[in-house]
């Protein structure tokens, strides 16, 4: 068999070089990711003690101050933390939940209560809500062996998502089962329960 001449190899070599050039120089896909687009969030309502004010979500929340937490002696048996009762969403989209907390940090419940210790001096009712309307009056009401105790209602100055909290004194509450109810314009919107140890 005789060796191949340049004339015979010219076309296959040219094809191989073209394939290599295409592989090197043609783009194989976009390596950059598209820039993320973010919708501008709607202002949220931040409500605290009665007589507080509405704060836009664009405004940073005030710095939290440390609050001493009483030492709690562990109970001999574990007590499950109750989940708030989900409520149906209103026709205008409003929905809410209420939590019984040892304390709060903004809209965060610190130490959700299943049982309120006998030595606890107070607890905080935290109501988190969505799609509220300006003029809605939000409140928390405690029912149990001590009777009905109403927190201070707050009338919202703006609309949107937010939270409300009210602190209840627990020093004179007798032992027993309690129900915490959040209300909107006097109508129940969410409930949760806990026991006083």
Steps between C-alpha positions, in 0.01 A plus 500: 500500500648834399500816725225753458587820322429852621233535233315198639518622867423865427117476523480282819756724677306813400178351640668410830641856530156652432338283770772600751457870416121475541543328837740767626339817366125440501316572827359193675250676730466805716720457810354805669184474703224753436485781751242432769208733512331569828158645552487796732345373824182661619534693826429292807333611817683465828274549798596478866345617820175691475578857407796383289553603142507346153851458362581439134706192411753740346577631848734271697343368820626644829781311667377233735589532865584199707223394737587267786322169463407315818662163546244229443528170681446219247181301552535126558310424180521678166201719415434544128483860379156564354479608140284806438163413351507597131214725405337524159614786281245783487344599169727807487811279539557580870645218710660484845650281769539558876778360721557503877869586551740543791626809310520635145766645271311691235271247334692202648354305792770412755395198704152407378299388802331166540499542879546834677728436800353579845772759566452690170408864557375569146480368145457660158222437250641535146257544208655473151275596209494549122295724272361725774314820413554846644245547778498133610504470881724210610484364855581194714257359760581245773225264625533248782449441873581867571217613268541706182790745483529727196828644377507852359352517149706682239350662190729460198604820325621320185426179313700188416683234702618548858470402861349614830599401850352551842652407836278333760576491873504139620572547870138453616382248239374180666608163368300357213450500125502835313403601147660797328287649220608761245226729374458727199235768543360299793469173302716195592767433237738250667532304825758303696495343845740435787485385862597692812718266709 
